[in-house]
């Protein structure tokens, strides 16, 4: 097998091949990742009788941790959206912040909503608030577009049980409850700096047409009746509270029967399953869309995410078995760049090049995750650094770029200035917060 610096050369050639397939030839990311995994294994000289098993085991091992979660998470988000809970949460947060600081409220609303609801869907659902808020406050539409978009993308990349952060937590071996807590902690300043503060700044410098894409909702799809604010927040918080209850019980009451019960209920798979069942029952009076249609749409969305996630794990398994990981450790130890910053940069490069935050997070964590102990860094901090790298630099190769562009009624240049740069600033703020947290490694729980 190839060894030494040739391994790194093969690694970068593999990434270049991945970019070429996805960006130039428009090959589906799942097929691209699987194909590159097989090709990389052949080039590095892996024994032929080990290649197929390495790829399939990497695929399966990744989905063992997150496959069920992704499916349940997408179904949960479908029910929240169909019941009107998302809009109710948004209205409540904006009421707390008031009209004048409504961009901050909208940004944090996006951060909360994007935990269970995927970015594209959440932006479309909440975009209807932008025009009305701009008319009421006199604040630029661009400020609200930036605040909403950045708020959504930050939690999409930083806070489980969104699929990307879930995979990162699994691949790095981070304790999920603590990973959620620190993910929320990192998300707040990132959202406020990149979404609110930068949003106000760029909004004063871009002239907007004032027209916003209207999202038509058919009478058949509209909620049967208005859901309460309390129930909306309860449903949003339920899976997170159950997972955190498990974490807290293990810290405060280790080895007790009480901790065992909460450990079962708060297991990530059980917690999300309970939340889905609760959503099916409690949200039924508010949903007019047939459950069969909600399930079908959710499964269609989850299917490709699961395939891409597994394929990213397969590619990562080949990289790790090749010895590239060990060589990277030895090489990075001679560099003066902190490991956390390297993880951020690597994830950011993949994010910008591939146009997919999920692929960037899965690929980076599959490669760097198993190295956390050898690199001498907390798995939580390493995972958060990877997640921070997936936030910014959304370019025209990203579907999210065009969602913001279309529903925000921005030109391509305006979208780059508001959305792409705003997300990049949020990502820089997130990694800065992670580096600050690293100063307290050994003092704060889990770090």
matplotlib code that plots the C-alpha trace (Angstrom):
import matplotlib.pyplot as plt

x = [0.0, 1.0, 2.6, 3.9, 3.3, 1.9, -1.1, -1.9, -1.5, -4.0, -6.3, -6.4, -6.7, -9.7, -11.3, -10.6, -12.3, -15.2, -15.6, -15.3, -18.0, -20.5, -19.8, -18.8, -20.5, -23.5, -23.3, -25.5, -23.4, -24.3, -22.9, -19.9, -18.9, -19.3, -17.4, -14.5, -14.4, -13.8, -11.4, -9.3, -9.1, -7.8, -5.2, -3.7, -3.3, -5.8, -6.1, -8.9, -10.6, -10.9, -12.2, -15.9, -16.1, -14.4, -16.8, -19.9, -18.8, -18.1, -21.5, -23.3, -21.4, -22.3, -26.0, -26.0, -25.6, -27.8, -30.0, -33.0, -32.5, -32.6, -35.8, -37.5, -36.2, -37.6, -41.0, -41.0, -40.3, -43.0, -45.7, -44.4, -44.6, -48.0, -49.6, -48.6, -46.3, -43.4, -45.2, -46.5, -43.0, -41.9, -44.7, -44.0, -40.3, -40.9, -43.4, -40.8, -38.2, -40.6, -40.8, -37.5, -35.3, -37.3, -34.3, -32.7, -35.9, -36.2, -32.6, -33.1, -36.4, -34.6, -32.1, -34.9, -37.0, -34.2, -33.5, -36.4, -37.1, -34.7, -33.2, -35.0, -38.4, -38.0, -36.9, -39.9, -42.3, -40.9, -40.2, -43.7, -42.7, -40.0, -42.2, -44.6, -41.9, -40.0, -43.2, -43.9, -40.4, -38.9, -35.9, -34.5, -35.8, -32.2, -31.6, -34.5, -33.4, -29.9, -31.1, -33.5, -31.1, -28.1, -30.2, -31.5, -28.2, -26.4, -28.6, -28.9, -25.1, -24.6, -27.5, -28.6, -31.0, -30.5, -28.8, -25.5, -24.6, -25.9, -23.5, -20.6, -21.4, -21.5, -18.3, -16.3, -17.7, -19.1, -21.7, -24.9, -26.5, -23.5, -22.9, -26.4, -25.8, -22.5, -24.0, -26.7, -24.1, -22.0, -25.0, -26.3, -23.3, -22.9, -26.5, -26.5, -23.2, -23.7, -27.4, -28.5, -25.5, -24.2, -27.7, -28.4, -25.0, -25.5, -29.2, -28.3, -26.0, -28.1, -31.2, -33.9, -36.9, -39.3, -41.0, -40.9, -41.9, -45.3, -45.7, -49.2, -50.7, -53.8, -56.9, -56.5, -53.0, -53.7, -54.0, -57.5, -57.3, -54.7, -52.3, -51.3, -48.0, -47.4, -48.0, -45.8, -42.8, -43.5, -43.2, -40.1, -38.4, -39.6, -36.8, -34.1, -35.3, -35.5, -31.9, -30.7, -32.5, -30.5, -27.2, -28.1, -29.2, -26.0, -24.0, -26.0, -27.4, -24.9, -25.7, -29.2, -32.5, -33.7, -30.7, -31.3, -35.0, -34.0, -31.1, -33.6, -36.1, -33.4, -31.5, -31.4, -33.4, -36.0, -36.3, -37.0, -39.4, -41.4, -41.4, -42.7, -45.5, -46.4, -46.5, -48.8, -51.2, -51.1, -50.8, -53.5, -56.3, -54.4, -53.2, -55.3, -52.8, -53.3, -50.7, -49.9, -48.8, -46.7, -45.0, -44.4, -42.8, -40.7, -39.4, -38.6, -36.5, -34.9, -33.9, -31.3, -29.9, -29.4, -27.7, -25.4, -24.6, -23.7, -21.7, -19.7, -19.0, -17.8, -15.4, -14.2, -13.6, -11.4, -9.4, -8.9, -7.9, -5.4, -3.3, -3.9, -5.2, -2.1, 0.1, -2.1, -1.7, 2.1, 2.1, -0.2, 1.8, 4.6, 2.3, 1.6, -2.0, -4.4, -6.2, -9.6, -8.8, -7.6, -10.9, -12.8, -10.9, -11.2, -15.0, -15.3, -13.4, -15.7, -18.8, -17.8, -16.6, -19.5, -22.3, -23.6, -23.2, -24.3, -21.8, -19.0, -19.9, -20.2, -17.0, -14.9, -16.1, -15.6, -12.0, -11.1, -13.5, -11.6, -8.5, -9.8, -8.0, -4.7, -4.9, -5.4, -8.6, -12.0, -14.4, -17.0, -14.7, -13.5, -17.1, -18.2, -15.2, -16.3, -19.9, -18.7, -17.0, -20.2, -22.0, -20.6, -19.6, -22.9, -22.2, -24.4, -23.6, -25.8, -29.5, -29.9, -28.3, -31.1, -33.8, -32.6, -32.1, -35.6, -37.7, -35.6, -35.9, -32.2, -29.8, -27.0, -24.5, -26.8, -27.2, -23.4, -23.1, -26.0, -26.3, -22.9, -20.8, -23.2, -23.0, -19.2, -19.1, -21.4, -19.0, -16.0, -17.9, -18.7, -15.1, -14.0, -16.4, -15.2, -11.6, -12.6, -14.3, -11.1, -9.4, -11.6, -10.9, -10.7, -12.8, -16.2, -18.0, -17.1, -14.4]
y = [0.0, 3.6, 5.3, 8.7, 11.9, 10.0, 9.2, 12.9, 13.4, 10.6, 12.1, 15.5, 13.9, 12.0, 15.2, 16.8, 13.9, 14.2, 17.9, 17.2, 14.5, 16.6, 20.0, 19.5, 16.2, 16.8, 13.2, 12.5, 13.0, 9.5, 7.9, 10.3, 9.4, 5.7, 5.8, 7.8, 5.5, 2.5, 4.4, 5.6, 2.2, 0.8, 3.6, 3.3, -0.4, -1.8, -5.6, -6.3, -8.7, -5.9, -3.0, -4.0, -4.9, -1.7, 0.4, -1.4, -1.5, 2.2, 2.8, 0.6, 1.7, 5.4, 4.6, 2.5, 5.6, 8.1, 6.2, 5.9, 9.4, 11.0, 9.2, 10.2, 13.7, 14.4, 13.0, 15.1, 18.2, 17.4, 17.3, 20.5, 22.4, 21.0, 21.9, 25.5, 25.2, 26.7, 29.9, 30.1, 29.8, 32.6, 34.9, 34.3, 35.1, 38.2, 39.4, 39.1, 41.1, 43.8, 45.5, 47.5, 44.5, 42.2, 41.2, 39.8, 38.0, 36.6, 35.4, 33.6, 32.3, 30.7, 29.2, 27.5, 26.5, 24.9, 22.3, 20.1, 21.6, 21.5, 24.8, 25.1, 24.3, 26.5, 29.5, 29.1, 28.8, 31.9, 34.1, 35.4, 37.3, 39.3, 41.7, 42.4, 43.1, 45.4, 47.3, 47.7, 48.7, 50.5, 48.2, 46.9, 43.6, 42.6, 42.8, 40.4, 38.1, 37.9, 37.5, 34.7, 32.8, 33.0, 32.0, 28.9, 27.8, 28.2, 25.7, 23.5, 23.0, 23.3, 21.8, 18.2, 16.5, 18.1, 15.3, 17.0, 17.7, 14.2, 12.5, 14.7, 13.9, 10.2, 10.2, 12.1, 10.1, 13.2, 12.9, 14.0, 15.8, 18.0, 18.4, 19.9, 22.3, 23.6, 23.7, 26.0, 28.1, 28.5, 29.2, 32.2, 34.6, 33.3, 34.0, 37.5, 38.6, 37.1, 37.4, 40.4, 42.8, 42.1, 42.0, 45.5, 46.7, 45.2, 46.2, 49.8, 49.3, 47.3, 48.8, 46.2, 46.1, 45.6, 42.7, 39.3, 36.0, 35.1, 31.5, 30.3, 27.7, 25.9, 25.8, 22.0, 22.3, 25.0, 23.9, 22.9, 25.4, 27.6, 25.7, 27.2, 28.8, 26.5, 23.3, 24.6, 25.2, 22.0, 19.9, 21.7, 21.2, 17.6, 15.6, 18.0, 17.9, 14.1, 13.8, 16.4, 14.6, 11.5, 13.5, 15.3, 12.1, 10.4, 13.3, 13.7, 10.2, 7.7, 4.0, 4.6, 3.1, 6.7, 7.3, 4.0, 4.9, 8.4, 6.8, 4.6, 7.4, 9.9, 7.7, 9.7, 7.2, 6.6, 10.3, 11.2, 8.3, 9.4, 12.9, 11.6, 9.6, 12.6, 14.8, 12.3, 12.3, 15.9, 17.7, 15.7, 18.2, 20.9, 19.1, 19.0, 17.1, 13.3, 11.5, 9.2, 12.2, 13.6, 10.2, 9.9, 13.4, 12.8, 9.4, 10.8, 13.6, 11.3, 8.7, 10.7, 12.2, 8.7, 7.5, 10.5, 10.2, 6.5, 7.1, 9.8, 7.3, 4.8, 7.3, 8.1, 4.4, 4.0, 7.1, 6.0, 2.4, 3.7, 5.2, 8.7, 9.6, 8.5, 10.3, 13.5, 13.3, 13.2, 15.9, 18.3, 18.0, 19.8, 22.6, 25.7, 25.8, 24.6, 21.4, 23.0, 25.6, 23.0, 21.1, 24.3, 25.1, 21.6, 21.5, 25.1, 24.1, 21.1, 23.2, 25.8, 23.4, 20.8, 23.1, 20.8, 21.4, 17.9, 16.3, 18.5, 17.7, 13.9, 13.7, 15.8, 14.1, 10.7, 11.5, 13.5, 12.1, 8.9, 11.0, 13.1, 11.2, 11.0, 14.7, 15.4, 17.4, 17.1, 15.3, 17.9, 20.8, 19.0, 18.3, 21.9, 23.2, 20.9, 22.1, 25.7, 25.1, 24.1, 27.3, 29.9, 30.3, 29.1, 29.6, 29.1, 25.4, 25.2, 24.8, 27.0, 29.9, 29.9, 29.5, 32.7, 34.4, 33.5, 34.1, 37.1, 38.6, 39.4, 39.6, 37.1, 39.8, 40.9, 37.2, 36.9, 40.0, 39.3, 35.6, 34.2, 36.7, 36.8, 33.1, 33.3, 35.8, 33.6, 30.7, 32.7, 33.8, 30.2, 28.9, 31.9, 30.8, 27.2, 28.4, 30.4, 27.3, 25.4, 27.7, 26.1, 22.5, 20.4, 22.9, 22.8, 19.4, 17.3, 19.6]
z = [0.0, -0.6, 2.4, 3.5, 1.7, -1.3, 0.9, 1.3, -2.5, -3.1, -0.5, -2.2, -5.7, -4.3, -3.1, -6.5, -8.1, -5.8, -6.7, -10.4, -10.3, -8.3, -9.7, -13.3, -14.3, -12.0, -10.6, -7.6, -4.4, -3.2, -6.3, -6.4, -2.8, -3.3, -6.6, -5.1, -2.1, -4.4, -6.6, -3.6, -2.1, -5.5, -5.9, -2.4, -3.0, -0.5, -1.0, -3.4, -1.1, 1.6, -0.5, -0.7, 3.0, 4.0, 2.0, 3.1, 6.8, 6.7, 5.2, 7.7, 10.8, 10.0, 9.7, 12.8, 14.8, 12.8, 10.3, 12.5, 13.8, 10.4, 9.4, 12.7, 12.6, 9.1, 10.0, 13.2, 11.2, 8.7, 11.5, 13.1, 9.8, 8.8, 12.2, 12.1, 15.1, 13.2, 12.5, 16.0, 17.5, 15.1, 16.1, 19.8, 19.6, 17.5, 20.1, 22.9, 20.9, 19.7, 16.4, 16.6, 17.4, 15.2, 13.0, 16.1, 17.0, 13.4, 13.5, 16.8, 15.5, 12.6, 15.0, 17.0, 14.0, 12.0, 14.7, 13.6, 10.2, 7.3, 6.0, 2.7, 4.1, 7.1, 5.0, 2.7, 5.6, 7.5, 4.5, 4.6, 7.8, 6.0, 4.0, 6.8, 9.3, 6.9, 6.2, 10.0, 11.0, 8.0, 8.3, 5.0, 3.6, 3.1, 6.9, 7.5, 4.7, 6.2, 9.8, 8.8, 6.5, 8.9, 11.9, 10.0, 8.7, 12.0, 13.9, 10.8, 11.2, 14.9, 16.9, 17.0, 16.3, 12.9, 10.8, 10.2, 13.8, 14.8, 12.4, 13.7, 17.3, 16.4, 14.4, 17.0, 19.9, 21.6, 24.3, 22.5, 25.4, 26.1, 22.4, 22.1, 25.0, 23.7, 20.2, 21.4, 23.3, 20.1, 17.9, 19.8, 19.2, 15.7, 14.9, 16.4, 14.8, 11.4, 11.1, 13.2, 13.4, 9.9, 8.6, 9.8, 8.4, 4.9, 4.8, 4.8, 1.9, -0.5, -2.3, -2.4, -4.8, -1.9, -3.6, -1.8, -3.2, -1.8, -0.7, -1.6, 0.8, -0.4, 1.8, 1.9, 3.3, 5.9, 9.5, 10.6, 13.5, 15.2, 17.5, 20.9, 21.5, 24.5, 22.6, 19.8, 22.1, 24.0, 20.8, 19.7, 23.1, 23.8, 22.1, 23.3, 26.9, 26.9, 25.6, 28.1, 30.9, 30.2, 30.2, 33.5, 35.3, 34.4, 35.9, 39.0, 39.8, 38.2, 38.6, 40.1, 38.8, 38.1, 35.9, 34.1, 33.3, 32.1, 30.2, 28.3, 27.6, 26.8, 24.4, 21.2, 19.2, 21.9, 22.6, 19.0, 18.5, 21.6, 20.2, 16.8, 18.5, 20.6, 17.5, 15.7, 18.6, 19.9, 16.6, 14.8, 15.6, 13.8, 10.6, 7.5, 5.3, 5.4, 7.5, 4.5, 2.5, 5.4, 5.8, 2.1, 1.8, 4.9, 3.7, 0.3, 1.9, 4.4, 1.9, 0.0, 3.2, 4.6, 1.4, 1.3, 5.0, 4.6, 1.5, 3.3, 6.1, 3.5, 2.0, 5.5, 6.3, 3.3, 4.2, 7.8, 6.9, 4.4, 7.1, 5.9, 9.4, 11.2, 8.7, 9.0, 12.8, 12.5, 9.9, 11.8, 15.0, 13.2, 12.1, 14.2, 13.2, 16.0, 15.3, 15.9, 13.3, 10.8, 11.3, 10.6, 7.5, 6.1, 6.7, 5.2, 2.0, 1.5, 2.2, -0.4, -3.0, -2.8, -1.9, 0.7, 4.4, 5.3, 2.9, 4.3, 7.9, 7.3, 5.3, 7.6, 10.8, 9.2, 8.6, 11.6, 14.2, 15.0, 15.5, 18.4, 21.1, 19.2, 18.4, 22.1, 21.7, 23.2, 20.8, 21.6, 20.6, 17.5, 16.5, 17.0, 15.0, 12.1, 12.4, 12.4, 9.1, 7.5, 8.2, 5.7, 2.1, 0.5, -3.2, -6.3, -6.2, -3.0, -3.3, -0.2, -2.1, -4.6, -2.0, -0.3, -3.7, -5.0, -1.8, -0.8, -4.3, -4.3, -7.3, -7.3, -6.2, -3.4, -2.3, -2.2, -0.1, 2.3, 2.6, 1.6, 3.5, 6.5, 6.8, 6.6, 9.4, 11.5, 10.9, 12.0, 15.1, 15.8, 15.5, 17.6, 20.3, 20.1, 20.5, 23.6, 25.0, 24.4, 26.9, 29.6, 28.5, 31.6, 33.6, 31.8, 31.7, 28.7, 27.5]

ax = plt.figure().add_subplot(projection="3d")
ax.plot(x, y, z, "-o")
ax.set_aspect("equal")
plt.show()
